[in-house]
Amino acid sequence: MEKIYMNRELSWLKFNARVLEEAENQEVPLCERMTFVSIYQSNLDEFFMVRVGSLQDQMLLNKKIRDNKTKMTSEEQIRAILKEVKKLNKRKDEVYRKLMDKAAGYGVELIGFQDAKPEEKKYLEQYFNHEIVPLSSPTIVGKRQPFPFLRNKEIYAVVVLETRSGKERLGIIPCTNNMVERMIQLPGGTGRYMLSEDLILHFIGKVFKGYKVKGKSLIRVVRNADIDADALYDEDLDYREFMADLMKERKKLSPVRLDLSRDMEGNVVEALCRYLEISPERVFKSRAPLDMSFIFQIQDLLRMHSELFYVKRVPQKSADFHEGESILAQIKKEDKLLSYPYESIRPFLNMLNEAAEDESVVSIKMTLYRLAKQSKVVEALCEAAENGKEVVVLVELRARFDEENNIRWSRMLEKAGCQIIYGLEGFKVHSKLCLITRRGADGVEYITQIGTGNYNEKTARLYTDLSLMTADEQIGLEAAKVFQALTKGETVEESEHLLVAPKCLQSKIIELIDEEIQRVKNGEEAYIGLKLNSLTDKKIMDKLAEASCAGVRIDMIVRGICCLIPGLEDKTENIRVISIVGRFLEHSRIYIFGCRERTKYYIGSADFMTRNTVKRVEVAAPVYSEKLQKRIQAMFDLMLSDNKKARCENKNGDYSIVKCQGEPRNSQEILYQEAYDKAAAR
């Protein structure tokens, strides 16, 4: 019997393989290919920190826990992950080598010490003696010197030392130092560089004088970052201070992966594993550097070669907004939709700034998940509060890896006079919802914004997202209900227009799918179109499979994890799945149900993952404007026709690049060009 489900972790690894494909793709400019190698590596680090860390915790707590789709135990999943990652890392090492060979052709070269010229070797030794040794903090592990704590994702040089009596000791030197340049430029201005950690490793014997060097390697530890804040929280504590302390604690969690730059004797690796309390299966050898962040320095050195980069694209002014007119008045006149990064986030920021100063505006309420380091959104909210508006802001302090940033913003907002909520017990608030309430000529008026992405000016230039702004009274009233529930620490029990997780999203999606199934039974045409980042919710997937069996045609654009395997006869044969991985990160979520005049459109913050549909507060909004419906449909159809950056999933769960037949169609480039054309035609 063919299985219709794939394990979520293995599906994610297939996504990261698609990222790596972009690094291998010779049609992508050289420096952009370097970026994809770096993204592959940072993706993998986070995957180990969060997903493998979570599986590790599960395995320690209960070995019988199984994935509800494939019935794999935590241990089986980890074993399968490690096997697949070792294969992918070999591809990563090879593509990195090829990219650096090409970079050398443009005058930028990273060398090993053995490749240095005599005069360069002399310079490097002097540099090591004068710039690195005075700042180094060597440790020899022994009875009086315990094995040091290795910081997450930092590089260390490890050396096996032999004493005069023949005993072996381990020596360790940290290689991450803000006082030392990562890329050391060799004299002569020839574009030749050496990584500082490679230089430290080469001369490490000079630091441990009196010992014989028997083996050495660079190492890097990736630590578990999976902490359940709700499980640890004591209600007698200040929640913000508790989260700040928790972030410090996360840095000390147990290792989930150990990377080596060289082969070392088995007993040495075993000793490292013993000190770090990690199994030997978690040890990976990498021929590429253990940290890829220096790639951006190489790109800076190659900026004068424009052909090595994507053609510059800048978010354009939206043709739907008119300069010099009130943003709030324009939204009141008709619904508006912004499409990032093709269009600028500026109209949304202008809306907030206008609301902060508009005397008729009574309140601004917002949910904040991830923000830019220098946030214009926070500035506008602070100004509104200082102008006497009621400003209610839910700042989700559990936004993973943004906790410290959000703690800082929450303090600033509170200081400005905003009412701050720190999320709900047991539920992360992931919705992108903003509600402006004002006094109108005929009573209370609402301007509601619902987005698919964060209120982050930086990612609005890098991620594809949609932002709906509407004066629809019913949507405004339901948004007000969401905020009323949040301020009371509750969730919305029912809704008519908005889809609101955790109680009114999954069930409504299933109802919408059931409606399409019934249409087929009635002899009518039925259709479902979904654009998501991830699909793992088994209830929804079961229902989609049922819809496929009934004859409903289903198109899905799923960037990342897709646990439902399409194209299986008598099971999912009416389901088509594509994934678009290109210049910009596909991040918008679109749900389409029905055909022709009865089609319903929604945009929202929720992927169809159980964590989103029943374990978070998420909001999706209907798009009622016919003009905007046509625009969303055109975008969706364009993405389905992409034959440059789309990969199609087959019935084995494998992905292959869609063959380019006829006119090449890169949906992201076409959408950007359309934005340029519309802006020019204003």
Protein Blocks (a to p, Z undefined) as FASTA:
>chain_A
ZZfbdcfklmmmmmmmmmmmmmmmmkbcfklmmmmmmmmmmmmmmmmmmmmmmmmmmmmm
omkbccfklopafklmmmmmmmmmmmmmmmmmmmmmmmmmmmmmnopacddfklpcfklm
mmmmmmmmmmmmmmpccddddfklccddddehiacdddddddfkopacdddddfbdfkbc
fbacdehilopacdfklmmmmmmmmmmghiacfbdcdddddddfbdcfklmpcfkbcfkl
mmmmmmmmmmmmccfbdcdfbdcdfklmmmmmmmnopafklpccdfbdfbfklmmmmmmm
mmmmmmlpccdddddddfkbcghiafklmmmmpccddddfkbcfklmmmmmmmmmmmmkl
mbdcdddfbdcfbdfklmmmmmmmmnopacdddddfklghilmmmmmmmmmmmmnopacd
ebjehiacfbdcdddddddfkbccddddddfbdcdfklmmmbccdddddfbfklmmmmmm
mmmmmmnopacfbdfkbccdfklmmmmmmmmmmmmmmmmmnopacddddddfbdcbfklm
mmmmmmmmnopacddddfklcfbdghiahklmmbccdddddfbdcfbdcddedehjlpcc
dddfbdcdfklmmmcccdddddfblklmmmmmmmmmmmmmpcklgccddfkopacdddde
hjaddfklmmmmmmmmmmmmZZ
